[in-house]
Amino acid sequence: MRVVSTSTENATNGSMSNGELRGLPEGFEAQDWGPGKSVIITGGTTGIGRALALLLGSRGARVTICGRHQEELDDALAALKEHGADANGLVADVSRPSDVERLFQTADEWMGPLDVLVNNAGLAADDVGGTDIDSINYVVSTNLLGTMYCTHHALERMRPRKFGTIVNVGSMSADVRETGSSVYVATKSGIQGFSGAVRKEFTEDGIRVVLIQPGETGADMNPHSPEEQREKQSASEQLKAEDVALVILGALSMPLRADVVEIDVRPARQAI
């Protein structure tokens, strides 16, 4: 598993910054997502993960991303560097426990204590009757088990500090349950239930769990061509990945007394 970084600096302390966002009117409070924050984003080389890495990285957070393909990783890290982000990345497949372990070890060594895990890696899938068994196994292992593996490692690091946020990127498919995608629906329904249970289990440890469920979003795994996606976005029938990233930033910015538990965000004109 090759590791690539946009920075040649050694890992720093990486300790949590308790600074709050300045310039707000009296009575408003928000966590400042700037220098001192550290985040791991799975599936951070494309789509929502990449957009979020660019957003948080451009604000000064240290970002570790992973993806399955070297070319996409190199491209994402180049974009992060162009935006002045302090970013690191590696090729990793979250369906493999050994890859997940090395992902967290790499992040430990490079950026120190972990503030946020974003479980974003995911694959599209069709109906269970038309999907072969090996593909079913791989999609479930990536979408659901990968989320569990990463959460396990994040909790090991966050619980001793009594601080941390886990963001799970689900889908409104968990509620809509559209036909022709039962394998995908099963994984996103699992993430929905998992998020609620983990929040109850670890809220007393200071761990926040955020579930975000987007509607149709432009991404590489979207069945529409890039041109068709742009047309749908112009018609408010599809979200951009950047839209979802902004919502996640908003959830992360909330004061510690306020937990954002679950967010549905949909295109203005998507019939759901």
C-alpha positions in Angstrom: 0.0 0.0 0.0 1.8 3.1 -1.3 1.7 6.3 0.8 1.9 9.7 -0.9 2.1 13.1 0.8 1.9 16.7 -0.3 4.0 17.7 2.7 7.6 16.7 3.5 7.2 17.9 7.1 7.4 15.4 10.0 4.3 14.7 12.0 3.5 17.3 14.5 1.8 17.1 17.8 -1.6 17.4 16.0 -3.3 18.3 19.3 -6.9 19.5 19.2 -7.5 23.2 18.8 -10.3 24.5 21.0 -10.5 27.8 19.1 -13.9 29.1 18.1 -14.8 30.9 14.8 -14.3 34.6 15.2 -16.4 37.4 13.7 -19.8 36.0 14.6 -22.5 38.2 16.2 -22.9 38.1 20.0 -24.6 34.9 21.1 -23.3 32.8 18.2 -20.6 30.1 18.6 -19.0 27.8 16.1 -15.9 25.6 16.1 -13.2 27.0 13.8 -12.2 24.5 11.3 -8.6 25.7 10.8 -5.1 24.8 11.8 -4.9 22.2 14.6 -7.7 20.0 13.3 -7.0 16.6 11.9 -9.3 14.4 9.8 -9.3 11.1 8.0 -11.6 10.8 4.9 -12.1 7.4 3.3 -13.0 7.5 -0.4 -11.3 10.9 -0.3 -10.0 10.8 -3.9 -13.3 11.4 -5.7 -16.8 12.8 -5.2 -18.0 13.9 -1.8 -14.8 12.8 -0.1 -12.5 14.8 -2.4 -14.7 17.9 -2.1 -14.7 17.7 1.7 -10.9 17.2 1.8 -10.5 20.3 -0.4 -12.9 22.3 1.8 -11.4 21.3 5.2 -7.8 21.3 3.9 -8.2 24.8 2.4 -9.2 26.0 5.9 -6.1 24.7 7.5 -7.1 21.2 8.7 -4.6 18.4 8.2 -6.2 15.8 6.0 -5.4 12.1 5.4 -7.3 10.6 2.4 -7.5 7.2 0.9 -8.8 5.6 -2.2 -8.4 2.4 -4.3 -6.6 3.8 -7.3 -3.2 5.5 -7.5 -4.0 7.8 -10.4 -7.1 9.2 -8.5 -5.0 9.6 -5.3 -2.3 11.5 -7.1 -4.8 13.8 -8.8 -6.6 14.5 -5.5 -3.4 15.3 -3.7 -2.2 17.6 -6.5 -5.5 19.5 -6.2 -5.1 19.7 -2.4 -1.6 21.0 -2.7 -2.8 23.6 -5.2 -5.2 24.9 -2.6 -2.5 25.1 0.0 -3.7 22.1 2.0 -1.5 20.0 4.3 -2.6 16.6 3.0 -1.4 13.0 3.0 -2.8 10.0 1.2 -2.5 6.3 0.5 -4.0 3.6 -1.7 -6.2 1.5 0.5 -9.3 -0.6 0.2 -11.5 -0.3 3.3 -13.0 -3.7 2.7 -9.7 -5.1 3.9 -9.1 -4.9 7.7 -5.3 -4.8 7.1 -5.6 -1.8 4.8 -7.7 0.0 7.4 -5.2 -0.7 10.1 -2.4 0.7 8.0 -4.5 3.8 7.1 -4.9 4.7 10.8 -1.2 3.9 11.5 -0.2 6.2 8.7 -2.4 8.9 10.0 -1.1 8.5 13.6 2.5 8.9 12.4 1.8 11.8 10.1 -0.8 14.0 11.9 -1.1 12.8 15.5 -4.4 12.7 17.4 -7.5 12.3 15.3 -10.3 14.8 15.6 -12.7 13.5 12.8 -13.2 10.4 10.8 -15.4 10.6 7.7 -16.6 7.2 6.5 -17.3 8.1 2.9 -16.0 5.2 0.9 -18.8 3.4 -0.9 -19.8 1.6 -4.1 -23.0 1.6 -6.1 -24.9 -1.7 -6.5 -28.0 -3.1 -8.2 -30.7 -5.5 -7.2 -29.8 -8.7 -5.3 -31.3 -11.0 -7.9 -29.1 -9.6 -10.7 -25.9 -9.2 -8.7 -23.4 -12.1 -8.4 -22.4 -13.3 -5.0 -18.8 -12.1 -5.2 -20.0 -8.6 -6.0 -22.6 -8.6 -3.2 -19.9 -9.6 -0.8 -17.5 -6.9 -2.0 -20.1 -4.1 -1.9 -21.3 -5.1 1.6 -17.7 -5.3 2.8 -16.8 -1.9 1.4 -19.9 0.1 2.3 -20.9 -1.4 5.6 -18.0 -3.5 7.1 -15.5 -0.9 6.0 -17.5 1.7 7.9 -17.4 -0.5 11.0 -13.7 -1.3 10.7 -12.8 2.4 10.4 -15.1 3.4 13.3 -13.5 0.7 15.5 -10.1 2.2 15.0 -11.3 5.8 15.3 -12.9 5.0 18.7 -9.7 3.5 20.0 -8.1 6.9 19.4 -10.9 9.2 20.4 -12.2 7.6 23.6 -9.0 8.2 25.7 -9.2 11.9 24.7 -13.0 12.1 25.3 -13.3 14.0 22.0 -13.9 13.2 18.4 -16.5 13.2 15.6 -17.4 10.3 13.3 -19.3 11.3 10.1 -21.0 8.6 8.2 -22.0 9.3 4.7 -25.2 7.3 4.1 -27.9 7.8 1.5 -31.6 8.7 1.3 -31.9 5.3 -0.3 -32.1 3.9 3.2 -35.5 5.5 3.5 -36.7 5.6 -0.1 -35.7 2.0 -0.8 -36.0 2.4 -4.6 -36.3 -0.7 -6.7 -33.3 -2.0 -8.6 -30.8 -1.2 -5.9 -31.6 -3.6 -3.0 -27.9 -4.4 -2.3 -27.0 -0.7 -2.1 -30.2 0.0 0.0 -29.2 -2.8 2.4 -25.8 -1.3 3.0 -27.0 2.3 3.5 -29.8 1.1 5.8 -27.2 -0.7 7.8 -25.1 2.5 8.1 -28.2 4.3 9.2 -28.9 1.9 12.1 -25.2 1.6 12.9 -24.8 5.3 13.3 -27.7 5.6 15.7 -26.5 2.8 17.8 -22.9 4.0 18.0 -24.0 7.4 19.0 -25.9 6.0 22.0 -23.0 3.7 22.9 -20.3 6.4 23.0 -22.0 9.7 23.6 -20.9 9.7 27.2 -17.3 9.4 26.0 -17.6 12.7 24.2 -17.9 11.1 20.7 -20.2 12.8 18.3 -21.7 10.7 15.4 -23.2 12.5 12.4 -25.2 10.7 9.7 -25.6 12.6 6.5 -28.0 11.2 3.9 -27.7 12.9 0.5 -30.1 12.5 -2.4 -28.7 12.0 -5.9 -25.2 13.5 -6.0 -22.8 14.0 -8.9 -20.0 11.5 -8.5 -17.9 9.0 -10.5 -20.2 6.1 -9.5 -23.3 8.0 -10.7 -24.8 6.2 -13.7 -25.2 9.4 -15.7 -22.3 10.8 -17.8 -20.5 13.9 -16.6 -22.4 16.0 -19.2 -25.7 14.6 -18.0 -24.8 15.2 -14.4 -24.0 18.9 -15.1 -27.4 19.3 -16.9 -29.2 17.7 -13.9 -27.3 20.0 -11.5 -28.3 23.0 -13.5 -31.9 21.9 -13.4 -31.7 21.4 -9.5 -32.3 17.7 -10.0 -28.9 16.6 -8.6 -26.5 17.8 -5.9 -22.9 18.7 -6.4 -20.4 16.9 -4.2 -19.5 20.4 -2.9 -23.0 20.9 -1.6 -22.7 17.9 0.6 -19.3 18.9 1.8 -20.7 22.3 2.9 -23.3 20.5 5.0 -20.7 18.4 6.7 -18.6 21.5 7.5 -21.7 23.0 9.1 -22.2 20.0 11.3 -18.6 19.9 12.3 -18.7 23.6 13.2 -21.5 23.3 15.7 -20.6 24.1 19.4 -19.9 21.1 21.5 -23.2 21.3 23.3 -25.1 20.8 20.1 -25.1 17.4 18.2 -26.1 17.2 14.6 -27.4 13.7 14.6 -28.9 13.1 11.1 -29.1 15.3 8.0 -31.1 14.7 4.8 -30.0 16.9 1.9 -31.7 16.5 -1.4 -31.8 18.3 -4.8 -34.5 20.9 -4.8 -36.3 19.1 -7.7 -35.5 15.5 -7.0 -38.8 13.6 -6.5 -38.3 11.7 -3.2 
